[in-house]
Amino acid sequence: MADPDVPTPFEVIKDRFSKHSDFKVLSHCLGITTINMGYSEDPEISRIRNIAEQLARHTVVICLDTEHWTLNSDEMTEIGIVVLHSQDVAPVSRAGEFGDHGFNILEQANFHFLRLKEKTHLPTSNVKSRGPDGNSFGYARFVTFAEARSILWDLMVQPIDHVPSLHGYNRPIVLMGHSVGHDREHLNGKDLGFDIDSPGTVARVIDTQQITLDSKHWFGCKDPIGLRTLVQKLEFHHTNSHTAANDAARTFISGVLMVLPKKARQNCRRNTQKVVYDLETSSRENFVPLGGVALYCGMCGEDGHMGDQDCMTLGKLRRTGPCPECMSRGFDIEAKFHIEAHCPIIRDEVAAERLAWYKGQPAEWKPKYPFVSNGRLQAFAPNSPTPIPASDEEIATRRAYYDKQKGSSVFEERFVWIGRSFQNSPLADQGPPPGQKVRRQYPPVPAFPSTPPPTNAMPMRLGGPSLRGDYIDRRPYGSNMGSRGYTQPSYQDYAVQPYAPHSNYVNFSGDSSPYYYPASPFYPGYGNFRPTGGFNNYQPGPYQGDFNNQPFHDGAGYGVYPDSYRHGRGSSRGRGNGRARGDGRGRAGYQQG
């Protein structure tokens, strides 16, 4: 019986990988660097760590991308897979023979494109994607969802048989992707139902979006980098995007390029794009399928051919009989060209239902309640619920809807059953979904001191039609302004002077305070704050902001924000024209606001 206090070799690897960045973990997997498994004076733990050291050399990188029907992201259509064994690239890295832009590493990977049979009648409407016809890496194979689950399990569970000391252990898996959290979620969706944690072999999940930050390829932006932008920064093309194998391959290529030593990308005979072209050719020459078939018909549902012409020639559709779903709607001619499982009428109706579902929710709800097709396009995960059949009322209403359009030259939108609309769902009575984005609530500002702090300057009048008669004390610019022309304000520096109430001014404190606040927020380079617009979310105290770098907020897009302040953009929130760079323009913007 194993000692619960002694970790297994896999647990040691998982723990050590968790202590390093995504960049370092990928570098280890490529054999460029090594993550040490630690040291222990305990003999048993030391033995376990030695096994972990050997096991870590057999790590497998699996890069995944999933794609879905453009008109309904619940319907998975493609899976792109790249597989790289650390053992295959370790000799290349140890010798430093990376090739042009790491080509000698890249060509060791295997590229796979799985097209899900059950969803072949859901074509992409993205003009940048051609599905299997646009694949550039390896070859497409059509598989069922059950076959895809089996393929993924075999990839995740790879026993080590050729090393006696590691007999009985599985290769550690490092899962890689671009915004990989979405792919993990989609893999465990209603059709595939595959949880990558269930095999128990995933030692680490890494993301190329994080690697861009680790490697300083992306910084200074709040939003994570998109794959197309990343590919462009690394100087190659992203054609036929949103094709699963293309996205998975270019995610993998980008990760490798970012962790390569600089010397591997210097003095190369080929540029990055030529290396990628050569990799595409190599991936097809060395392609070994994981399973599935090369040809599948999305009309008759049989292997070995594709398209309506082949079906007509072989007589497949005549043998399968008309689609009952089309027949129930009065589409007798269309019913002869496909089987029920690949009915385009059902496909288009579900797309119309989804659009109506989101339109039926208030525009201000963000996020909205997600649309669920309830298996109307079939669900194939083992735990998927059985779809509820259409009621007699729905069938009759639907038939009348389509019969009304017969003979008309204009085809209306597909039928949407009101019984499945958002207005008739239980969610409509529950209010907004959890996780609503609400306006930020700022902490209260400090209380106004009983005695205004002293200043070294006379009160300065601020002009402008909305600021007649208000005064503000401002400490003169000193030598501590710094190279950017401003200093960090504090509440001791500034105070608002009281003045007689005026119809154009508002006492935002909500009490009998004599202090009114239509003045500038005291930052050099900013214009005057305009107290016009909603203060319903925040009631400021006597100060016009928390001078300990808390932003001023008025609910209408005016005020001071720390990001703008730090970057010295004088006119970004106020109405001034200064940039606060210490040359007088900041003061000008402050005064002219």
N, C-alpha and C positions, 0 to 999 in steps of 0.2 A: 504494500500500500504506500502510495507516494506521500511524502511529508508535505502538508499544506503550506509550511513555511518556506519550503525550497521551491523556487520558481522553475518552470520547465524551460528548455532552451528557447522555445518560441516566445514565451513570456519575457525572457531576457531581451530577445531581439526587439520585440514590440516596445518594451520599456526604453531601450537605448535609442531606437528610431524616434520615439516621441520627444526625446530631449534635443533633437536637432531640427534644423530648418528643412523645408521642402527641397530647397536647393542642395543641401548637404546630403539628404537621403538619396536623391536622384544621382548625385555625383558618386555616391557609394555604389549604387546599383550599376553604374557604367564602369566601375573599376578605376575611376579617376582618383578618388580618395577612399579612405577606409574608416568606418565607424567602429571604434573599439568597443568590445562587449564588457569592458570593466574588469576589475580585479577584486578578488576576495581571498582572505587568509583561511577561510573555512574550506577544507578539502572538497567537500561535496559540492558546495556552491562553485568552487573553482572548476571542478569537473564539468558542471553544467554550463558554465560560461565558455569553456573550451569547445564544447559541442555547439553552442550557439555561434561561436566564431566560425566554425566550419559551415554551419547551416546557413549563415548569412551570405556566404559566397555563392549559394545556390538560389539567391533571390530571383524572382521573375517579375518584370514590370509588365503590367497589363493596362494599356491605355484604351479607354472606352468613350464612345459617343453614341447617343441615341437620337433618333429623329422621329417626328410625329407628323400626322396629317396636318397640313397647314390650317385647315378649317376647324380642327378640334384636337388640341394638344393631348387629350386623353388617349388618343388612338395611336399607339406606337407602330411604326412602319419599318424602321431600319435600325440595325445595330452595327456600328463600326468598331473593329477590334485591332489593336496592334500588340504583339507579344514579343518581348525581348528577354532572353535569358542572360543573367549576369555572367555566367560561365563562358558564354560565347564571345563576350566583348572584353573580358578581363585581360586576355593576352594582348589584344590590340592596345588597350590603355597602358598596360605595363611597359610595352615597347615604345609607347609614344607615337605609334604609327596611325594617327587618326585619319589621315587622308584629307582631301580638300573638304573643309567645313564639316569634318567628322563623318565623311561618307563611309569609311571603313566600319564605323559603329552602326550607322543607320542601316546599312545593307544587311546586317545580321538580324534585323527584325522581320517578323512575318505579319502580313496585312490581310485582313479579312473583312468582307462585307456581307452581312446577313440581311436578307430581305424577307420579311414575315409574310408567309403565304396568305394567311387569313385576311391580310389588309392590302393585298395587291390592287384592289379596286379603289383605293384611296390615293389618287395621284397628287403630287405636289402642285400647288398653284404658285410656288415661288419661281419667278423667272430666272433666278440665279442657280436653280437646281434642276437636274434632269434625271434624278433618281439613279437607277442602275446604269442607265445609258451615259451618265456623267461621271461614273466612278473612274478614278485614275490609279488606284492602288490595288493590286491583286485583281481578283475577279469576284463578281457577285454570285452568291448562292442563295437559293430560296429554301427556307426552312419553316416548319410550323413552330408555334410558340413552345410546344412540348420539346421539340428538337433543340430549340434555342436554349431552353433551361438546361438540358442535358449537356450541351456544348459549354455553357458558362460554368456549370459545375465541374466538368472535366478540366477546364482551364484553371479553376480556383483550387482544385485538389489534385496536385501532381506529386505522387510519391517518389522518393529517391531510392532507386533500386541498385544503382551501380556503385555506390559507396558503402562498403560493409559497416563502417562506423556510424552511418546515418540511416541505416536500414530501419524502416518503420516511421520515419519522419516525412512530412510533406514540405515541399518548397515554400518558403515564405513569399507572400504576394504583396507587391506594392501597387496599389491601384492609382491610376493617373488619369486626369481629365482636365478640361477647361471649364471652370465653374462646375466642378465635378459633383457638387451636391445635387444639382438638378438631375444629372444622369443616374445617380443612386436612387433618387426618388422615383424616376420613371421606370427603372428596372424592376422596382417592386410595385408597379402599378397593377391595374385590374386585369391585364392580359398576360404579362409575363410572370408577375408574382415572384420575382427572384430577389432575395435579400442577400447582399454580398457578404454580410457578416455570418450568415448561417453556416458556411463551410468551416469557419473558424481558422482560416489561414491568412487573412489579410492583416499584415503587420503594420501597414501605414497607408493612408490615403493622402496623395499629394495633388496639388493644383497648380497649373501653369500660371494662373493669375497671381498666386502667391510667389511663385518663382520669379516673376517679373519684378516684384518688389524686392525679393532677396538679392537679386542680381543687379538691381538699380536700372533695369530697363524701363521701369514705369514708376514715376513718383510725382508728387505735387498735384495729383488729381484725386478727387473724392471717389469717382466711379471706377470700378475695376476695369481693366483693359479688355476689349473685345478680341476675339480670335482674329478677325480680319485686320484690325489695327496692329496686333502683335506680329502677324505674318508680314505685314508691310514694313514694320520696323526692322525685321530680320532680313528684309530684302529678297523676298520671293513672293509669288503670286498665290492668291486663294481663289482659283476658278472653281466653278460648280460647287459653291459652298452649300452647306446644309444637306450635303450627301454624307451619310454617316461615316463611311470609310475615309473620305477626303478630310473631314473634320478631325477624325481620330488621328489620321496620319500626320496632319499638319500640326496638331497639338503635340504629338510625340516629337516631331522634327524641331518644333520651337523649343521644347524643353531641353533637348539635347544641345541645340545651338547655344542656349543660354548658359549651360554649365560647362561647356568645353573650355579648356585652357585657351588663353588668347592666342598662343602660338599656333593652335590648330586652325585658326581662321585668318592667319597672316600668310602672305606670299603663296596664295593658292592659284593653281592654274585654271581652275573653273570657278565661276561665280556661284553664289548660293542657288540661284534659279537653275543653272545647268546641273548642279548636284541633285536638286530635287527632281528634275526631268530624268536623270539617269537612275534615280532611286525608283521612280515609277516603272521604268522598264525592268529594273532588277526585280521588283516586287511581283511582276507578272511572270518573269522567267522562272522564278523560284517558288511559285505559288503552290501550296499544298492545302487543299480544302479541309475544313474542320468537319464538314458534313453538308447535307442538302443536295439540291439539284441545280443544274445550270439554267434550265428552262422550266417555266411554269406559266400556265395560262390563267389570267385573272378574269376569264369569262366562263370557261367550262370547268375550271378547277382541276385540270389534269396536268401531269408532268410531260415534258418532252417537246413542247411547242409553246408559242406565245402569240397572242393576237387573234382577232376575229377571222382573218383570212385563213389561217391554219385551221381554225375551228370549222369553218365552212367546208374547207377542202376535205378534212378528215371526217366530217359529219358528226363531230362530238356533240354539238348543241342539239342536233335533231334527236340524239339518243337520250339526252338528259331531260328533255321536256321543258315547257315554258316555266318562267319564274312565277310562283304563286303570288308573291307580293305585288308584282306588276299586274297580274290578272285581276287581283282584288281592287285595283285602282282603275281598271279599264284600259290599261296600256297593253293591249293584246299583241301589238307588233313588237314593242320593245321587249316583251317577255320572252321572245324566242332567241335573244342574243346573249343571255347570261343565265347563270344558275342563281338560286335564291341567296346563297352565301355571299355572292358578289354583286348584289343588286344596287345599281347606282341611284335608283329612286330613294331607297332607304337612306343611302349615304347623303343625298342632298337634303332630305327632310331633317335628318339629325343636325346637319350644318345650319339649317334655318332655325331649328329649335334652339340651338346654342346661341345664335345671334339674338333671338327674341328673349332668351333667358337673361342675358346681360342688359339688354335694352329695358327690360322690365324692372330693373333695380334703379333706385335714385342715382343720379349722376355723381352726387357728392360721396357716395359710398366707395371708399378705396381702402383695402381691396373689396371686391364683391364676393358674394357667395359663388363658389365654383359650379360650373355646369357638370352634370353627371349624366351620361347617356343611358344609364341603367341597362346596359347590355343590348341596346337596340342595334348596335353594330357588332354584336357578339362579344362576349368576354371569355377568355380562355385560361385564366389562372385557376388552379384547383379550388380555391376558396371563393371564386366569384359567385355572386347571387344569380339565381335563374331569372331571366328577364320576365316581366309581367306581360302577358299577351294583351293585345289591343281589345278593348271592349266592343260590344256590338254597336254602341252609340258612336264610338270613334270611327269604326269601319264605315258605317253609313254616312257620317258627316264627311269623311274623307272622300268617299266615292262621289258624293254630291258636289264637293268642291272641285274635283277634277272633271266631272261630267259637264259642269258649267262652262269650262274652258274649251271644250271640244268645238272645233270649227272656228275658233278665234285665232287670228294671226299673231296675237300677242300672248305669250305664256306668262302667267303670273308667278309669284313666288311659290315655292313648295309649301305643301300643307303643314301647318303647325297646330297640333292638338292643344286646345286651351287647357285641357285637364293637366298637362305637364308644364304649363307656364309658371313663371315665378309668382305671379299674383295669386295663383291657386295652390301654391305650395305652403307647407307649415312654416317655412322660413320667413315668409312675408310678414308674419305676425310677431317675429322675434326682434325686429329692429335691425340695426346695422350689425354686420358680422364682427367678431372680436378682432382686435388688432387694427382698429381704425386709426388712420393718421389724423391727429388733431393738432391744432395750432400750439406751438410750444408755449408753455407757461414758465415765465421767468421768476426767480426768487424775489422776494420783496427787497426794495432798496433800503439803505440805512436810514435811520431816523434823522431828521434835520436837527442840527445842534441848537441848543438854546441861544448861543451867541455865535453869530457868523464868524468864521475864521478871518484873520486879518489878511489883507492882500497888499501887494506893492504897486498897484496901479489904480488909477481912477476907473470908475465904472465906464464901460464902453457901450455906446448906444449901437444897437443893431438895426439897420434900416430894412426897408421892404414893406410892401403893403400889408402883410400879415403880422408884422412885428412892430407896430407903432407904439412907442412909449415903453418898451421893455428894456431893462438894463441887466447887464451881467458883469460880474467882476472876473477879470482874467489876469493871472499872474504873468508878468512879462516873460518872453522867451529868454532862457538862460543858456549857459554854456553846456548844460547837460542834455541838450537837444539831440545830440548824436548825429551820425552821418545821414540818417533818413529824415531828419528834420522834425522829429516829434519826441516827446517824452511820455512815459507812462503816467497818465493823470492819476490823481488821488483826490479824495473828497476834501482834503485840507487845502487843495490848491484853488478851488473855485466855489463860489456860492452865488445863488440867484438872489438879486435884490428885490424886495417887495415894491409894488407899485399899485396904484389905484386900479380897482377892477374895471374892466372895459368889456364891452359887448363882444369884441372880437377874440377875447381870451377865455380860456377855460381853466377852472381850478380842478386839476385832475386828482387832487388828493381826496376829494369827496368830503371835506370837512370845512371848517371855518378858517383854514390856514390862509394868511395873506399872500402866500407865495404862488405865483402863476408861472406857467411854463411854456411859453411860445418861443423860447430862446434856443440858440444853437447848443448842441450837446457837447461843446467845449473841446472838441478834438481839432487841432490844427489841420486845415485842408478839407474840412467838411463844411457844408453849408448849413443853413438854419433848419432846425427841425420844424415841420409844419404839423401842428396839432389838429389835423382835420381828419378824419377817418377813425375807424373803430377802436376804441379803447375798451371794448367789452371784455377782452380776455385778460387785461392787465390794468390795474389801477396804480400808477406810480405814486410814490410818496413825494415829499418836497424836492428831492433831488431828481434831476432829469436822467437818471441812470445810475447804476452802481459803478463807481469809478474804480473799483477793484476788477476792472476788465469784464464786468457783466454788461451784456448788450442792452441798449435801449430799444424798446419795442412799442409800436403803436397800433399793431393789428392791420395796418394798411400799407405796409411796405416801406415806411419811412423809419428813420432812426439810425442808430449806429450799430454795426455788427462787427464782431471781433475780427473776422476774416478780412473785411474791407479795411478795417483800421490797421491791421498788421501789414497789409500790402500798400498802405498809403494812398489809396485811390480817393482823392479829395472829392470827386463828384459822384461817387458810386451810389451814395444813399442820400446825401444832402443835395443842395443846389449850388454848391460852390464850384470853383474852377481850379482849386489848388491841388497839388500832389504831395504837399508836405515833405519836400525834400531839402528843407533847410535853406532855400534860396529866396524866401519871401512869398512864393506862390501859395504855400500853405496858409499863410496869414491872409492873403488876398481872398482865397476861397472861403476862409472863416468869416471874413468881414462882409463879403458880398452875398453869401448864402441867400 
